[in-house]
Amino acid sequence: MTDRTNFRPLGALRGALRPPADKSISHRAAMIAAMGEGETDIVGYLDAADTRSTLAAVQAVGARLVHEELATDAVGEGDGLGAPNLRIGGVGLRGARSAAIDVGNAGTLLRLLPGWLAGQPEGRWTLDGDESIRRRPVDRVADPLRRMGARLAAREDRLPPFEVEGAPLHGITYELPVASAQVKSCLLFAALLAEGETRVVEPLPTRDHSERMLAAAGAEVRREGDTVVVAPAQRLEPGRIVVPADFSSAAFFIVAATIVPGSDVLLHDVGLNPTRTGLLAILERMGAAAIEITPKGEEGGEPVGDIRVGHSELRGCEVGGADVPLAIDELPLVALAACFAEGTTTIRDAVELRRKESDRIAVVADALRALGGAVEATEDGMVIEGGDGLRGGAIDSHGDHRIAMLGAIAGAASSDGVEVRDMAAADVSYPGFEVDLHSLQHGPPLRDPVH
């Protein structure tokens, strides 16, 4: 039976918390640790359904979990980002053994891991997952991998199960037809095992966690304008990887504090990689003036800082082009914020949203309309007519973790509350989300007023 969870408007959000560890970085950390020589310590690895799938996958291909002490708050405020909560013994770049791999609901795992496996000297792998994963296409990684020499097969030539057979690879120059960090990262992993350099040309910049981690592990990775160049490698030695708090998880509370009057929220140790924080630039254009960033240096090559957010009156704006890859996971939240803004907000160039855990263009538009918003879906985005916010009602998460959390935030900001069907979907990336939201709805005021 599907769970039904009610989220009521309880007034201003106040307090401080550290969002969970970054999901994108956690996925990559485990995979790169598995490719590495010796043992790799990972500090702050996220404990969630998706990242558990990645741990199971690297174990299936031969990596060892030497030490594991995961918790959703493993690296909280004041913990110092010191002790590892995960240690992985790698198999080396060319040591993956054959396996059947269950990726669960983890689209990042489905699209990145085949890049490494495709260049193995030998072996066969089948990647499959849940009902949602079976609807997520793999042709955008399969096509360039085949150009590199990979031996691959998929259902209807584009859907999981995805079969990979180890084969000799050669470097290519590949122009991404759509800006995608997942496709780029898959090709960078394959490039490590290919003969000759591989060049990946991006139409727009996308998140660069893979490049940062591979370079730190000893790979030859460089950027030439809009092109990422990777040379073949003999070995990787990651040693230690630190995972900051996830900006995409923090984004729910950033938007919540912006649209709920009287709010004052402080988010600690959030990753501030500029390829991830496009939401902040969009909110600034919408008039969000009560956002303060306090940089705290770098952890593991990733910039980290605190974000403090208060309520602002918003206005509609245009969102598209270079905004999209820098805020792809946060665009549903932009649509939610737009319901509380004065005027029209247009989101375009975001057809990638239709290929996520759900068709997020259709699902978000339907959900916000059901709650009283004036939202129309377009082929590559949405048009939102702002007004007095949202009345409330009921929505279905469709098994998509971001839609579940979107519904919860909508409930906190609505006039009548929101019922979310299948709120458990949030566990994919943020198992403690409801507890953290509840803490802010009953939190004490912060010591100093937000400016």
C-alpha positions in Angstrom: 0.0 0.0 0.0 1.4 3.4 -0.9 2.2 5.6 2.1 0.5 9.0 2.4 2.2 11.8 4.3 0.7 15.2 5.1 2.8 18.3 5.3 1.1 21.3 6.9 1.9 25.0 6.8 3.3 25.7 10.3 4.7 29.1 9.7 8.3 30.3 9.4 11.2 27.9 9.0 14.0 28.6 11.4 17.2 26.9 12.5 20.4 25.4 11.3 21.3 21.9 9.9 23.8 20.2 7.7 22.2 18.5 4.6 23.3 15.0 3.8 26.4 14.3 1.8 26.5 15.0 -1.9 25.0 12.1 -3.8 26.8 12.8 -7.1 30.2 13.0 -5.5 29.4 9.9 -3.4 28.6 7.8 -6.5 31.8 8.9 -8.2 33.9 8.5 -5.1 33.0 4.8 -4.7 33.5 4.1 -8.4 36.9 5.8 -8.6 37.9 4.1 -5.3 37.1 0.8 -6.9 39.3 1.7 -9.9 42.1 2.6 -7.6 45.2 0.8 -6.4 45.2 0.0 -2.7 42.7 1.4 -0.2 40.8 4.7 -0.5 39.3 6.5 2.5 36.0 8.3 1.8 35.0 10.9 4.4 31.2 11.7 4.5 29.9 9.1 2.1 26.1 9.4 1.8 24.0 6.6 3.2 21.0 6.5 0.9 19.3 3.9 -1.4 21.1 5.1 -4.5 24.6 5.2 -3.0 24.0 1.8 -1.4 23.4 0.5 -4.9 26.8 1.9 -6.0 28.5 0.2 -3.0 26.9 -3.1 -3.9 27.9 -2.7 -7.6 31.6 -2.0 -6.8 31.6 -5.0 -4.5 30.1 -7.1 -7.2 33.0 -6.3 -9.6 35.6 -7.2 -6.9 36.2 -4.1 -4.7 36.4 -4.7 -0.9 34.6 -2.7 1.8 37.4 -2.6 4.3 35.6 -0.3 6.7 32.0 0.9 6.7 30.3 3.1 9.3 27.6 5.0 7.3 25.0 7.3 8.8 22.9 10.0 7.2 24.6 12.6 9.5 28.0 11.0 9.4 29.8 14.3 9.0 27.7 16.8 10.9 28.5 20.3 12.1 31.6 20.3 14.2 32.7 16.7 13.3 35.7 18.2 11.5 35.5 16.2 8.2 38.3 14.0 9.6 37.6 10.3 10.1 36.5 8.2 7.1 33.2 6.5 7.2 34.1 4.3 4.3 37.2 2.5 3.2 37.3 0.7 -0.2 40.0 -1.6 -1.4 40.2 -1.2 -5.2 40.7 -3.7 -7.9 42.7 -1.4 -10.2 41.8 0.1 -13.5 41.7 -3.3 -15.3 40.7 -5.7 -12.6 36.9 -5.7 -12.6 35.4 -9.2 -12.6 32.2 -10.3 -14.4 28.9 -9.7 -12.6 25.2 -9.1 -12.8 24.7 -5.7 -11.3 21.5 -4.4 -9.8 21.6 -0.6 -10.0 18.3 -0.2 -8.1 17.0 3.3 -8.9 20.5 4.9 -9.4 20.6 6.5 -12.9 24.1 7.9 -12.2 25.4 4.4 -11.6 23.6 3.0 -14.7 25.3 5.6 -17.0 28.7 6.0 -15.4 29.8 2.5 -14.6 29.6 1.1 -18.1 32.4 3.5 -19.2 34.8 1.7 -16.9 33.6 -1.8 -17.6 33.6 -1.4 -21.4 37.4 -1.1 -21.5 38.2 -4.1 -19.3 40.6 -6.7 -20.9 37.9 -9.3 -20.4 34.6 -10.0 -18.7 30.8 -9.5 -19.1 28.4 -7.4 -17.1 24.6 -6.9 -17.1 23.2 -3.8 -15.5 19.5 -3.8 -14.6 17.3 -2.1 -12.0 13.9 -1.2 -10.8 10.8 -0.4 -12.9 11.8 3.3 -13.2 15.4 2.4 -14.3 14.0 0.2 -17.0 12.4 3.2 -18.6 15.6 5.3 -18.5 17.5 5.3 -21.9 21.1 4.3 -22.1 21.6 5.1 -25.8 23.3 8.4 -25.1 26.2 6.6 -23.4 26.0 3.5 -25.6 26.4 5.4 -28.9 29.8 7.1 -28.1 31.1 4.1 -26.3 30.4 2.0 -29.4 32.4 4.6 -31.4 35.3 3.9 -29.0 35.0 0.1 -29.7 32.8 -1.0 -26.9 30.7 -4.2 -27.2 27.2 -3.4 -25.9 23.6 -4.6 -26.0 20.4 -3.1 -24.7 16.6 -3.8 -24.8 15.3 -2.2 -27.9 18.9 -1.0 -28.4 18.2 1.8 -25.8 16.8 0.5 -22.5 18.0 -1.7 -19.6 19.0 -4.4 -19.1 22.3 -3.0 -20.4 24.9 -5.6 -21.3 28.6 -4.8 -21.5 31.5 -7.0 -22.7 35.1 -5.9 -22.1 36.9 -4.9 -25.4 39.8 -2.8 -26.6 38.9 0.9 -26.8 40.4 3.8 -28.7 40.2 7.5 -28.0 37.7 9.7 -29.9 36.6 13.3 -30.1 32.9 13.4 -29.2 30.6 16.4 -29.2 27.9 16.0 -26.7 24.6 16.7 -28.4 23.0 17.6 -25.1 25.0 18.9 -22.1 25.1 16.0 -19.7 27.6 15.4 -16.8 26.6 11.7 -16.7 27.4 11.0 -20.4 30.6 13.1 -20.0 31.7 11.2 -16.9 31.0 7.8 -18.6 33.3 8.7 -21.5 36.0 10.0 -19.1 36.0 6.7 -17.3 36.3 4.8 -20.7 39.1 7.2 -21.8 41.3 6.0 -19.0 41.4 2.5 -20.7 41.5 3.7 -24.3 44.4 3.9 -26.7 45.2 7.6 -27.4 43.5 10.7 -26.0 39.8 11.1 -25.7 38.2 14.6 -26.1 34.7 15.4 -24.9 33.3 18.6 -26.2 30.5 20.2 -24.1 27.9 22.5 -25.6 27.5 24.1 -22.1 29.5 23.5 -18.9 28.2 20.7 -16.7 29.2 19.5 -13.2 32.9 18.7 -13.1 33.2 16.4 -10.0 34.6 13.5 -12.1 37.4 15.7 -13.6 38.4 16.9 -10.2 38.5 13.5 -8.6 40.3 11.8 -11.5 42.9 14.5 -11.6 43.4 14.2 -7.8 43.8 10.4 -8.2 46.7 10.9 -10.7 44.9 10.9 -14.1 45.9 13.3 -16.9 42.8 15.4 -17.3 42.8 18.9 -18.7 40.3 21.4 -20.0 40.8 23.2 -23.4 38.0 25.7 -23.7 34.8 23.8 -24.0 36.6 20.4 -24.3 37.7 18.0 -21.6 40.8 15.9 -22.6 41.8 12.7 -20.9 44.8 10.6 -21.6 45.0 6.8 -21.0 46.2 5.8 -17.5 48.0 2.8 -16.0 46.8 3.3 -12.4 44.7 5.6 -10.1 45.6 6.3 -6.5 42.7 8.3 -4.9 44.0 7.9 -1.3 41.3 10.1 0.3 38.1 11.7 -0.9 36.0 14.1 1.1 32.3 14.5 0.3 30.7 17.8 1.2 27.0 18.3 2.0 24.8 18.1 -1.1 23.8 21.4 -2.7 20.8 19.6 -4.4 19.5 18.5 -1.0 20.2 22.0 0.5 18.2 23.5 -2.4 14.9 22.3 -1.0 15.5 24.4 2.2 16.9 27.3 0.2 13.7 27.6 -1.8 11.5 26.8 1.3 13.1 29.6 3.3 12.8 32.0 0.3 9.1 31.5 -0.2 7.9 31.1 3.4 7.5 34.5 5.2 9.6 35.0 8.3 12.0 32.2 7.6 15.7 32.2 8.6 17.7 29.0 7.8 21.4 28.3 8.0 22.8 25.3 6.0 26.3 24.1 7.0 29.2 22.8 4.9 27.4 22.8 1.6 29.3 22.1 -1.6 29.6 25.3 -3.6 31.1 23.9 -6.8 30.1 26.6 -9.4 28.9 23.8 -11.8 26.2 22.9 -9.3 24.9 26.2 -7.8 23.0 27.7 -10.8 19.9 27.8 -8.6 21.4 30.7 -6.6 21.9 32.8 -9.8 18.3 32.1 -10.9 16.9 33.1 -7.5 19.0 36.2 -7.5 17.4 37.2 -10.8 14.0 36.5 -9.3 14.8 39.0 -6.5 15.9 36.7 -3.7 18.0 39.2 -1.7 18.2 37.4 1.6 20.8 34.7 0.7 24.3 35.0 2.3 27.2 32.7 1.4 30.1 32.2 3.8 33.0 30.3 2.0 34.9 27.9 4.2 37.7 26.8 1.8 38.0 23.5 0.0 37.5 19.9 1.0 38.9 17.3 -1.4 39.1 19.8 -4.2 35.5 20.9 -3.8 34.6 24.4 -2.5 32.5 24.3 0.7 30.6 27.0 2.6 27.6 27.9 4.7 24.4 29.3 3.2 21.9 31.4 5.1 18.5 32.1 3.6 15.6 34.3 4.6 12.3 35.2 2.9 12.2 37.4 -0.2 9.5 38.7 -2.5 10.1 37.2 -5.9 9.4 38.1 -9.5 9.2 35.9 -12.6 12.2 35.5 -14.9 13.5 33.6 -18.0 15.4 30.4 -17.3 17.2 28.6 -20.1 20.4 28.1 -22.0 23.5 28.0 -19.7 21.2 28.0 -16.6 20.0 24.5 -17.3 23.0 22.2 -16.8 24.0 24.2 -13.8 20.6 23.8 -12.1 19.1 20.7 -13.8 18.1 19.0 -10.6 16.8 22.2 -9.1 14.5 23.3 -12.0 11.4 21.7 -10.3 12.1 23.9 -7.3 12.4 26.9 -9.6 8.9 26.1 -10.9 7.7 25.9 -7.3 9.3 29.3 -6.4 7.7 30.8 -9.5 4.2 30.0 -8.2 5.0 32.5 -5.4 6.5 35.1 -7.6 4.9 38.1 -9.3 4.6 37.7 -13.1 5.6 35.0 -15.5 8.5 32.5 -15.3 9.5 30.6 -18.4 11.8 27.5 -18.2 13.1 26.3 -21.5 15.9 24.1 -23.0 15.3 21.6 -20.2 14.2 18.5 -22.2 16.7 16.6 -20.1 14.1 16.7 -17.3 12.0 14.3 -19.2 14.7 11.6 -18.8 15.0 11.7 -15.0 13.5 9.3 -12.5 10.2 10.5 -13.8 9.2 12.8 -16.7 9.8 15.8 -14.4 8.3 18.3 -16.8 5.0 16.5 -16.9 5.0 15.4 -13.3 5.9 18.8 -11.9 3.5 20.7 -14.0 0.7 18.2 -13.1 1.6 18.4 -9.4 1.7 22.1 -9.1 -1.6 22.5 -11.0 -3.2 20.1 -8.6 -2.0 22.3 -5.8 -3.5 25.4 -7.3 -0.6 26.7 -9.5 -1.0 28.1 -13.0 1.6 25.9 -14.7 1.7 24.7 -18.3 4.2 22.1 -19.6 6.0 22.7 -22.9 8.1 20.4 -24.9 11.3 21.5 -23.2 10.2 23.2 -20.0 7.3 25.0 -18.3 5.5 28.4 -18.2 4.4 29.4 -14.7 2.1 32.3 -14.0 2.9 33.5 -10.5 0.3 34.7 -8.0 -0.7 34.1 -4.4 1.3 30.8 -4.0 -0.4 27.4 -3.7 -3.6 26.4 -2.1 -2.7 22.8 -1.4 -4.0 19.3 -2.1 -2.5 15.9 -2.9 0.2 14.8 -5.3 1.9 11.5 -6.2 5.7 11.3 -6.1 5.7 8.7 -8.9 8.6 7.1 -7.1 10.8 10.1 -7.7 12.7 11.4 -4.7 12.8 15.0 -5.8 9.1 15.1 -6.5 8.4 13.7 -3.0 10.5 16.4 -1.4 9.1 19.1 -3.7 5.6 18.1 -2.4 6.7 18.4 1.2 8.1 21.9 0.7 5.0 22.9 -1.2 3.0 21.8 1.8 5.0 23.9 4.2 4.5 27.0 1.9 0.9 26.3 1.0 -2.3 27.7 2.6 -4.0 24.3 3.3 -1.2 21.7 3.3 -0.2 18.9 0.9 -0.6 15.2 1.0 2.3 13.3 -0.7 1.8 9.8 -1.9 4.9 7.6 -1.6 7.0 10.0 0.5 9.4 7.0 1.0 10.9 7.8 -2.4 12.9 10.6 -0.7 15.1 7.9 0.9 16.9 7.5 -2.5 18.9 10.7 -1.7 17.7 12.1 1.7 16.6 9.5 4.2 16.3 12.1 7.0 14.4 14.7 5.0 11.2 14.7 7.0 13.0 14.9 10.3 15.1 17.9 9.1 12.1 19.7 7.7 10.2 19.2 10.9 13.1 20.5 12.9 13.1 23.8 10.9 9.3 24.1 11.3 9.8 24.0 15.1 13.2 25.5 15.3 14.3 28.5 17.5 15.4 31.8 15.9 19.0 32.1 14.9 21.1 34.3 17.1 21.8 37.2 14.6 19.2 38.4 12.1 19.7 37.6 8.5 20.7 40.6 6.4 
